[in-house]
Amino acid sequence: MRRHRAMTEPFSDPVVDPVVDPVVVGTDGSAGAIRAVEWAADHAGLRGLPLRVVHAVERLPYDVPRYPIPDSYDRLAPSGRQLLDHAERVARDRRPGLDVTTELAEGRPGRVLRDQAARAAEVVLGSHGAGGFPGMLLGSVGNQVAGHVAVPVVVVRPAPPEALAEIVVGFDCSEASGPALAYAFDEARLRGHRVRIVCAWEPPVPYGPVIATDLDDMRRAAEDYARGELQPWQGGYAEVKTELDMIRAHPVSALIEASSRAVLLVVGSHGRNAFTAAVLGSVSRAVLAHAHCPVAVVRGARLREAAAGR
């Protein structure tokens, strides 16, 4: 029987234009933001991209047009420029010779970073606590950006001390997994890491009379199908070592557990169509909140556009 082209078959062309698309990292001067600047500088250096460091100056909440506070932006701007100068020095010390620019923007941080994403290859930001919610590591700005823009968004937190030289990527055998796989394989090839592909499965919930099923047979069938879908990727990235983990668990549990040994976790985001606001799916949101390592959320808009243009 002739096999159809895998829905997750990789694209051969680059996703971004390295001449015009920098890696954008947001900073607010916090320790988490500085960690994000360092991560973004390393990432930009590996991919041969410029780095743009952005700080958003937000007017005070009560500075509304009807009752403006004179010169409120001008009073906040100098401290913002100092933060940018420090972040620029951090990036240049981290990656000497890297093309680094800075930008001071007015507006709410989430909106500023969403706007920046329109002319970026990737957006990077630090992870902050959400205050009063144990385990909720992703701050409000991250929620406002990840899943809402067409380019990958990386939320940086420290990698676990026991992390291996591997990148974990979630895979559900659907077309939506393709962009996440592409990102994970590209990053692994640049870093010289291996890719651990996590495919979580659960037995179907029976409705009506219970039909006896062999769970081992179900797992083998799921694994055979997953391996078939992954063949094009393994052929296209022959230099990258890969390992497929078929895990009987909910995807969130499987990915969070795998993140405890990874330097990076990559997940896909379905989003919505072009006429409505894109949102994170439940798996991506939960993983961003509880993962033990940096998380990249990857949507497929640019990959699909690249494929359609050829």
C-alpha positions as a printed NumPy array, in Angstrom:
array([[  0.   ,   0.   ,   0.   ],
       [  1.416,   3.332,  -1.006],
       [  2.095,   5.637,   1.91 ],
       [  0.883,   9.238,   1.704],
       [  3.288,  12.075,   2.331],
       [  3.593,  12.587,   6.078],
       [  1.567,  15.558,   7.286],
       [  4.513,  16.609,   9.428],
       [  7.138,  16.369,   6.692],
       [  9.816,  19.036,   7.197],
       [ 10.326,  22.01 ,   4.958],
       [ 13.788,  22.536,   3.533],
       [ 13.805,  26.335,   3.258],
       [ 14.642,  28.637,   6.205],
       [ 11.695,  30.103,   8.074],
       [ 13.022,  33.632,   8.572],
       [ 14.988,  36.195,   6.614],
       [ 18.245,  36.679,   8.546],
       [ 18.758,  40.111,   6.991],
       [ 15.628,  41.758,   8.373],
       [ 14.404,  39.556,  11.221],
       [ 16.24 ,  39.899,  14.546],
       [ 15.698,  37.999,  17.759],
       [ 13.754,  40.361,  20.033],
       [ 14.142,  40.135,  23.801],
       [ 12.184,  42.148,  26.31 ],
       [ 13.836,  43.426,  29.462],
       [ 12.658,  45.13 ,  32.637],
       [ 15.97 ,  44.929,  34.478],
       [ 14.976,  41.964,  36.658],
       [ 17.169,  38.907,  37.164],
       [ 14.79 ,  36.872,  35.013],
       [ 14.978,  39.436,  32.223],
       [ 18.782,  39.445,  32.291],
       [ 18.709,  35.661,  32.042],
       [ 16.456,  36.056,  29.002],
       [ 18.902,  38.525,  27.424],
       [ 21.736,  36.023,  27.861],
       [ 19.632,  33.218,  26.357],
       [ 18.556,  35.426,  23.441],
       [ 22.145,  36.506,  22.759],
       [ 23.281,  32.866,  22.617],
       [ 20.344,  31.969,  20.377],
       [ 20.903,  34.889,  18.01 ],
       [ 24.591,  34.051,  17.793],
       [ 23.899,  30.417,  16.967],
       [ 21.419,  31.325,  14.247],
       [ 23.458,  34.203,  12.828],
       [ 20.739,  36.758,  13.584],
       [ 20.961,  40.253,  15.05 ],
       [ 19.581,  40.915,  18.531],
       [ 17.175,  43.705,  19.455],
       [ 16.667,  44.454,  23.155],
       [ 13.381,  46.206,  23.941],
       [ 12.139,  47.953,  27.06 ],
       [  8.557,  49.192,  27.348],
       [  7.783,  52.374,  29.268],
       [  4.188,  52.227,  30.391],
       [  2.407,  55.358,  31.531],
       [  1.066,  55.246,  35.049],
       [ -2.389,  53.596,  35.297],
       [ -4.047,  56.89 ,  36.268],
       [ -2.346,  58.827,  33.466],
       [ -5.391,  58.834,  31.196],
       [ -5.891,  61.244,  28.282],
       [ -8.549,  63.193,  30.18 ],
       [ -6.224,  63.835,  33.126],
       [ -2.688,  63.551,  31.715],
       [  0.37 ,  63.772,  33.933],
       [  2.786,  66.221,  32.315],
       [  6.028,  64.664,  31.062],
       [  5.298,  61.252,  32.652],
       [  6.954,  59.445,  29.743],
       [  9.983,  61.748,  29.814],
       [ 10.425,  61.095,  33.533],
       [ 10.377,  57.313,  33.09 ],
       [ 12.457,  57.17 ,  29.908],
       [ 15.927,  57.801,  31.442],
       [ 15.682,  54.767,  33.746],
       [ 14.487,  52.722,  30.783],
       [ 17.529,  53.751,  28.768],
       [ 19.778,  52.744,  31.658],
       [ 18.155,  49.305,  31.7  ],
       [ 18.716,  48.988,  27.975],
       [ 22.354,  50.051,  28.255],
       [ 22.942,  47.411,  30.903],
       [ 21.173,  44.713,  28.877],
       [ 23.204,  45.647,  25.797],
       [ 26.448,  45.256,  27.754],
       [ 25.275,  41.866,  29.034],
       [ 24.523,  40.706,  25.477],
       [ 27.84 ,  41.959,  24.068],
       [ 29.821,  40.412,  26.916],
       [ 27.971,  37.161,  26.36 ],
       [ 28.476,  37.147,  22.58 ],
       [ 31.305,  39.455,  21.453],
       [ 30.746,  40.654,  17.902],
       [ 26.976,  40.128,  18.031],
       [ 24.914,  42.781,  16.228],
       [ 22.93 ,  44.31 ,  19.128],
       [ 20.492,  47.214,  18.993],
       [ 18.147,  48.604,  21.625],
       [ 14.726,  50.184,  21.473],
       [ 12.757,  52.139,  24.052],
       [  9.036,  51.834,  23.329],
       [  6.012,  53.405,  24.95 ],
       [  3.129,  51.149,  25.88 ],
       [  2.185,  48.106,  27.85 ],
       [  4.892,  45.434,  27.689],
       [  2.639,  42.736,  26.251],
       [  1.359,  44.976,  23.482],
       [  4.851,  46.283,  22.723],
       [  6.266,  42.767,  22.337],
       [  3.33 ,  41.685,  20.16 ],
       [  4.015,  44.668,  17.905],
       [  7.734,  43.845,  17.857],
       [  6.938,  40.286,  16.754],
       [  5.684,  41.601,  13.405],
       [  9.317,  42.362,  12.479],
       [ 11.141,  39.668,  14.406],
       [ 12.318,  36.116,  13.929],
       [ 11.546,  35.254,  17.526],
       [ 10.502,  36.853,  20.808],
       [ 12.25 ,  36.012,  24.081],
       [ 11.223,  37.051,  27.58 ],
       [ 11.927,  36.07 ,  31.15 ],
       [  9.671,  34.129,  33.455],
       [  8.234,  35.824,  36.5  ],
       [  6.165,  34.509,  39.378],
       [  2.47 ,  35.332,  39.294],
       [  2.166,  36.096,  43.006],
       [  0.084,  33.909,  45.27 ],
       [ -0.275,  31.008,  42.853],
       [  2.326,  28.302,  43.642],
       [  3.769,  26.714,  40.511],
       [  2.493,  29.446,  38.209],
       [  5.853,  30.524,  36.803],
       [  4.644,  32.423,  33.747],
       [  3.916,  36.094,  34.265],
       [  1.089,  38.062,  32.696],
       [  3.301,  39.468,  29.925],
       [  4.205,  35.957,  28.781],
       [  0.537,  35.044,  28.652],
       [ -0.13 ,  38.1  ,  26.515],
       [  2.553,  37.182,  23.963],
       [  2.922,  33.379,  23.72 ],
       [  0.321,  32.029,  21.335],
       [ -0.711,  35.522,  20.228],
       [  2.005,  36.087,  17.6  ],
       [  3.088,  34.21 ,  14.491],
       [  6.744,  33.806,  15.478],
       [  8.169,  31.492,  18.149],
       [  8.053,  32.805,  21.705],
       [ 10.575,  31.57 ,  24.274],
       [  9.922,  31.981,  27.993],
       [ 13.267,  31.599,  29.748],
       [ 13.737,  30.093,  33.17 ],
       [ 16.826,  28.29 ,  34.506],
       [ 17.44 ,  24.81 ,  33.112],
       [ 17.372,  22.133,  35.838],
       [ 20.78 ,  21.227,  37.323],
       [ 20.399,  17.629,  36.122],
       [ 19.515,  18.682,  32.563],
       [ 20.916,  16.561,  29.781],
       [ 22.133,  17.824,  26.41 ],
       [ 18.71 ,  17.281,  24.895],
       [ 15.744,  19.22 ,  23.609],
       [ 12.272,  17.847,  24.309],
       [  9.462,  18.409,  21.832],
       [  5.819,  17.439,  22.105],
       [  4.427,  15.411,  19.197],
       [  0.822,  14.36 ,  18.571],
       [  1.2  ,  13.057,  14.994],
       [ -0.775,  16.005,  13.61 ],
       [  0.201,  18.68 ,  11.111],
       [  0.242,  21.183,  13.963],
       [  3.309,  19.405,  15.376],
       [  5.395,  20.218,  12.3  ],
       [  6.518,  23.754,  13.263],
       [  7.494,  22.605,  16.766],
       [  9.489,  19.704,  15.334],
       [ 11.249,  22.014,  12.867],
       [ 12.236,  24.382,  15.655],
       [ 13.443,  21.566,  17.918],
       [ 15.502,  19.872,  15.195],
       [ 17.056,  23.156,  14.042],
       [ 17.969,  24.101,  17.593],
       [ 19.412,  20.641,  18.296],
       [ 21.511,  20.727,  15.128],
       [ 22.947,  24.132,  16.037],
       [ 23.7  ,  23.163,  19.629],
       [ 24.865,  19.624,  18.953],
       [ 22.104,  18.245,  21.194],
       [ 19.77 ,  15.322,  20.736],
       [ 15.991,  15.535,  20.384],
       [ 13.658,  13.637,  22.667],
       [ 10.225,  13.395,  21.033],
       [  7.474,  12.908,  23.584],
       [  4.281,  11.353,  22.262],
       [  1.708,  10.902,  25.014],
       [ -1.215,   8.552,  24.534],
       [ -4.141,   7.402,  26.621],
       [ -6.557,   4.513,  26.041],
       [ -9.906,   5.696,  24.696],
       [-12.686,   6.096,  27.231],
       [-15.263,   3.359,  26.49 ],
       [-18.844,   4.342,  25.774],
       [-21.452,   1.642,  25.957],
       [-20.371,  -1.988,  26.346],
       [-16.719,  -2.367,  27.311],
       [-14.655,  -4.036,  24.595],
       [-11.581,  -5.846,  25.814],
       [ -8.413,  -4.284,  24.407],
       [ -4.777,  -5.161,  24.758],
       [ -2.954,  -2.035,  25.949],
       [  0.38 ,  -3.35 ,  24.709],
       [ -1.073,  -3.752,  21.226],
       [ -2.487,  -0.231,  21.383],
       [  0.86 ,   1.192,  22.43 ],
       [  2.705,  -0.655,  19.665],
       [  0.195,   0.543,  17.072],
       [  0.545,   4.136,  18.27 ],
       [  4.334,   3.867,  18.252],
       [  4.424,   2.37 ,  14.749],
       [  2.278,   5.202,  13.449],
       [  4.377,   7.86 ,  15.199],
       [  7.633,   6.407,  13.871],
       [  6.215,   6.426,  10.367],
       [  5.273,  10.103,  10.675],
       [  8.729,  10.94 ,  12.015],
       [ 10.729,   9.223,   9.265],
       [ 10.978,  12.336,   7.048],
       [ 12.336,  14.357,   9.963],
       [ 14.933,  11.793,  10.918],
       [ 16.024,  11.601,   7.278],
       [ 16.202,  15.381,   6.926],
       [ 18.23 ,  15.781,  10.118],
       [ 20.401,  12.686,   9.946],
       [ 23.096,  14.328,  12.084],
       [ 20.697,  14.842,  14.998],
       [ 20.253,  11.96 ,  17.404],
       [ 16.604,  11.351,  18.229],
       [ 14.688,   9.298,  20.722],
       [ 10.933,   8.665,  20.704],
       [  9.192,   8.336,  24.06 ],
       [  5.735,   6.783,  23.893],
       [  4.246,   7.652,  27.272],
       [  0.884,   6.511,  28.552],
       [ -0.143,   9.724,  30.261],
       [ -1.807,  13.061,  29.677],
       [  0.379,  15.26 ,  27.431],
       [  0.818,  17.898,  30.136],
       [  2.095,  15.402,  32.689],
       [  4.398,  13.738,  30.157],
       [  5.922,  17.012,  28.935],
       [  6.418,  18.508,  32.377],
       [  8.155,  15.35 ,  33.569],
       [ 10.4  ,  15.338,  30.478],
       [ 11.259,  19.024,  31.006],
       [ 13.   ,  18.157,  34.281],
       [ 15.921,  16.72 ,  32.278],
       [ 15.964,  19.085,  29.268],
       [ 17.651,  22.351,  28.327],
       [ 14.616,  23.371,  26.262],
       [ 11.021,  22.221,  25.846],
       [  9.268,  22.959,  22.543],
       [  5.493,  22.851,  22.134],
       [  3.157,  23.78 ,  19.309],
       [  0.316,  26.257,  19.475],
       [ -2.753,  25.951,  17.279],
       [ -4.045,  29.487,  17.819],
       [ -7.102,  30.656,  15.876],
       [ -7.671,  31.98 ,  12.413],
       [ -6.434,  35.315,  11.123],
       [ -9.704,  37.102,  11.937],
       [ -9.668,  36.441,  15.686],
       [ -7.142,  36.721,  18.477],
       [ -4.869,  33.715,  18.731],
       [ -4.88 ,  31.926,  22.074],
       [ -2.797,  29.293,  23.768],
       [ -4.168,  25.788,  23.898],
       [ -4.636,  24.098,  27.258],
       [ -1.502,  21.949,  26.897],
       [  0.754,  24.885,  25.954],
       [ -0.617,  27.042,  28.747],
       [ -0.169,  24.347,  31.385],
       [  3.344,  23.535,  30.188],
       [  4.346,  27.202,  30.266],
       [  3.079,  27.441,  33.827],
       [  4.8  ,  24.375,  35.24 ],
       [  7.774,  23.346,  33.087],
       [ 11.204,  23.018,  34.695],
       [ 13.228,  24.527,  31.822],
       [ 12.926,  27.227,  29.133],
       [  9.865,  26.729,  26.907],
       [  9.469,  27.638,  23.227],
       [  5.91 ,  28.034,  21.941],
       [  5.866,  27.686,  18.161],
       [  2.986,  28.488,  15.833],
       [  2.936,  27.409,  12.213],
       [  1.957,  30.527,  10.307],
       [  5.36 ,  31.313,   8.809],
       [  6.176,  27.713,   8.03 ],
       [  2.932,  27.311,   6.144],
       [  3.517,  30.602,   4.325],
       [  7.016,  29.462,   3.354],
       [  5.658,  26.205,   2.002],
       [  2.849,  27.899,   0.08 ],
       [  5.251,  30.335,  -1.534],
       [  7.317,  27.639,  -3.255]])
